[in-house]
Amino acid sequence: MVGPVAVPRVRVFAFALIILVALGWAYYFLVHQDHALSGSGTGTPTLRIMTYGSFILPSGPGPLLQQEFEKSCQCRVEYVDGDDSALFLEKLAQFPDRQIDLVLGLSFIHLARAQAKVAWRRLKWPAHVVWSQRMPDLSLLKSESSTEFVPVAWSPMTFIYRQGEVTPPASWEDLSQPQWQKTLTTPDPRFSVSGVHLVAWVFNSESQALDEFRLKTLQHAVLSVAPSWSASYGLFRQKNAQLTFSYATSPVYHWQQDQDLSYRPAVFTEGHPYEVELAAIPLNCQQCELAERFVEFLLQATSQRVLMEKNYMLPVVEGVEAGTPFAELPKFPLLAAGDLQKLGADEAKWSAEFAARLQK
Amino acid sequence: MENHVRTLARLGLGVILICPVFAILFFAHSWSWPDTAALLSVLQSTLSQSIVSAAISLVLGTIGALGLLSFAGQPRYRWFELACLLPGFLPPLLVILPVFRWGSWVGHYPFGWHGIVLVHSLMCIGLVAVAVARLIQSKLGGMIELAWVEGASRWSLIRQGLLGYLRADFLLLGFYLVTLCFSSFAVPLVMGGAQSLTIEVLIYEKIRQGGAWSEAFVLSIIQLVFLFAFSLVLRRGIVVPPRGRSQVRFLSWRLGITVPLAITFLVVVGQVAGLVTGLAQLMAARELLLALPRLIANTMLVGLGAGVVAFLLMNLVAALSPHWGLDRFLVGYSSPSPVITAFAFLLFGFYGYWGSHGAMILGLSLLSLPSLYRLFGRAAILSLGRQVQVARVAGASWSLIFRVIIFPQVRSHFLWLAGLAGFWASGDFALSSIVAESNSTLGLMAKAYMSSYQLELATALSWILLLVSGIIFAVFGGWAHVSHQESYS
C-alpha cells in the first residue's frame, strides 16, 4: 500500500508564504484599480473615451490630456482601448449598449464606413478654430454649420528614408527605377490602417493605366508586406529596408529621441495620401455634454501641442508647430479629400486586390 | 440520476466550447458566402503549411528525443524537458521577434509560407522531442534493452523499433501538430506577409474589413468540420505517457539534444537584442515604472486565473470520463479563432475592468483546453480507465470514484498543465487586445509600445513578462510538486 509521505515543512511553509504574498500583493493592486475605476463611489460623472492603445500609453498623450481635462470638468475621464479605427467601428456597431461617450482616433479613411455603421451626434462646427494652413481641405466634413466628425490631428503619409544612405525617390516614376527593387517595407492594408493609405495612393491616380503602373512599381519595390505598422517600421529601423511607408511625421521621433537627423520623409510630385484622426460622439452617448467639451478641449493650442509632441502627429490648429521640429517638415502636395474618402468606402475590395497583386 | 447529470454536464461542456462560433450568428445581419476560389487557395496553403510544419517538427523533434533520452534518469532530465518545451509555450510573439532579429543578422526575413513553417517548426520541435522521448521510454524501454543485449545495432533499433512499433503514435502526434498549426493565428498573421493567408487570418480579415460576419462564420464552421473529420479518420488520439524509467540509453544519441536546445537558445538570446536600450528607456519612463506593479498584478491575475480555470476544466473532463463521445470531441475539436472568441465574450456582456479580465481568463483557458487535453491530459485520464471500471463494478458512485480514485492521481499532473496554460495566457495579446479596455497587462502594454516608436521598450517589457510568466508557471509547478509528494512515496 502506498502511503502519504511527509513533505518537508519548511518547503511547504515557504511555498505557502510565496503564494500568500503574491496573492496579497495582487489583491492590493486590483482593489486599488477597481476603486480608481469606480471613481471611489463619489458619484462623479465618467466620460468614457474609446481610442487606440498607443494613445493611452503612460508616455502617450492620453494621460496628460486626461489630467488636464479632469482639473476643470469635475468628472473622470476613462479611456477604453478599442484597438484600432477599423475595430472601433465594429465594436460600436455590434455592442451599442456599451457606454462609449467619445471615439478618438477614428481614421479619415474610414469615414464612409463610420457613417454607414454607427449613428453619430451632430456637433457644432468649431468656427472659432483657425485651422492649420498645411492641412488638406476637409470641408466635406462640414454640413452647414455642423459636423459629426472633428479633426484633431493629422499627418501626410509617405516613404521614409535615411539621408546619406539613399537619394530619395521624388515620384512614382523614380520608385520604378531598378535601384529601388526590394527596398520597401509596408504595412498590410488588410490588417493595418496605415497600409490602407498606400492602397489609396496606388488606386487614386487619374487613370487605370496609372493605377496599374503604380501597382507594378510596388510589386518591384516591396521587400515585405508586414502585418502591422510596427513590424514594417521595425524592419526599416533595423536597416533591412531602405524605404518604409509611414507617417511623414515619423522622422521627428528620431530627431528628438535618438538625435538622429538622417531620417527624412520623401516628397513626391504626385499628391500624397494623409491620415486625419477624427473625434466623434456616438448618438447613444451618456455623457454627451462632457464629450463635446472634451472635443473643444482637444482643439485648444495646449492640447494640440500635447497631441503633437506625444503622438508625433501634426496639429490641426494654426501656429502650434511654430518653433518645433515639426515646422521643419517639408510641405507635401496632397490628394483631394473626396477622392481619399471614396476609396476608403471600398477599402476591402482595393486591399484584397493590392495583396493579391503583390503575391504575384 | 447521476448518469443524467453527467450527460448534461458533458453536453454543457461541449456547448460552452462550441458557443463562440455560434455567437457569430448574432453579428451577421446579411449573408454571403466566401469566394470559392479564394477559399480553396487559403485551405490549400493552410493545409500545406500545417503538414510541412508537422513533418519537419516530427523529424527534428525525434532527433531531439534521442538526445533527451541520453539524460534519462538524471536529475537534469526535467530541466532539459522544460527547456525543450519553452519555445512551444512562449507567447508566439516572443518566438517571432528573435526570428526577425536573426533574420536581420543574416539579411533575410522569412516572410510568407516559409516563414510560417519556420516559426511553427521552432515552436513544435521541442514539444515533439519531449513527447517522443516519453513514448520511447514507456512503450519501447524493455524491448530496446533486450534487443541491445541480443546485438541489435542502433539503426535497426530506430528502424524496426522506433519507426515500426511507434508508427501509429507518430501518425497521431503528426495529426496533433497539424491541428495546432492549422488553427494557429498569431504566427501566420505576423509571418504571412501578403501571401499565405490561413483560415484563421482570413476570419480576422473578414471581421476587420467591414464586419463580414457571415463569411467568418462559414470559415469557422469549415475549419471545425475539417479538423473534426480529420480526427475521425484516425481511430484514437495521441497519448503522451508520463516519464518511464526504462534503460533507453542504447537508443539515445547525445548530440540530438542540441537541436531543441539550440532553438531554445536562439529564442532566449534573440530577446536580448535591444534589451540594454530598452532597460535604459524603461528606467527613464517614470510613468511606466509607476504603472509596472499594476501591470504585473493584472498579468498575474490573468495567468493565475487562466491556470486555475484550466485546472478546473481538466478536472471536469476527468470527472466526466471515460466517455467515448467526449474523448472524440476533445480530440477532434479545434478552438475557434481568438478574435471570434473575444467578440463572443463581448456579446455576453464581459465589459469593464472585471468583465474584460474575466473574458481573458475564461477565453484563454477555453482556448488552451483542447491542446492540454490532446497532448498531455488525455494520457493521465485514460491510464485510470481500468481502476474506474473496477470501482464501478464494485458499486462505487461516480462522485466517490472522482474523489478517491481520479482526483488524487491526476491532481499534480493537471497542476503542471495549469502552469503551462497560465504561462501561455499571461503573454496573450490576440484575444486580450479585443476584450481589454486598457493596456492592463504586460503583453498588451508591450504590444502598444510596439505600435508606437518605442520598440526597445517593448523588448524590456517582454523580459519582465517572461519573468512573470515564469513565476506563474512556478506557482503551479510548486503546487504540483507538493501535491505529488503528498500523494505518493
Interface residues (C-beta under 8 A of the other chain):
Chain A: V2 G3 P4 V5 V7 R11 V12 F15 I18 I19 A22 W25 A26 Y28 F29 L30 H32 Q33 D34 L37 Y52 G53 S54 I56 L57 P58 S59 G60 P63 Y79 V80 D81 D83 A86 L87 E90 K91 A93 Q94 F95 R98 R113 K117 D188 R190 F191 V222 L223 S224 V225 A226 P227 S228 W229 S230 A231 Y233 G234 L235 R237 Q238 K239 N240 S250 Y253 H254 Q257 Y312 E347 A348 S351 A355 L358 Q359
Chain B: F27 F100 R101 G103 S104 G107 Y109 F111 L189 V190 G192 G193 A194 Q195 Y204 E205 I207 R208 Q209 G210 G211 A212 A285 E287 L288 L290 A291 P293 R294 A297 N298 M300 L301 L304 F343 L346 L347 Y351 G352 Y353 W354 S433 I434 A436 E437 S438 N439 L444 M445 K447 A448 Y449 M450 S451 S452 Y453 Q454 L455 I471 V475 G478 W479 V482 Q485 E486 S487 Y488 S489
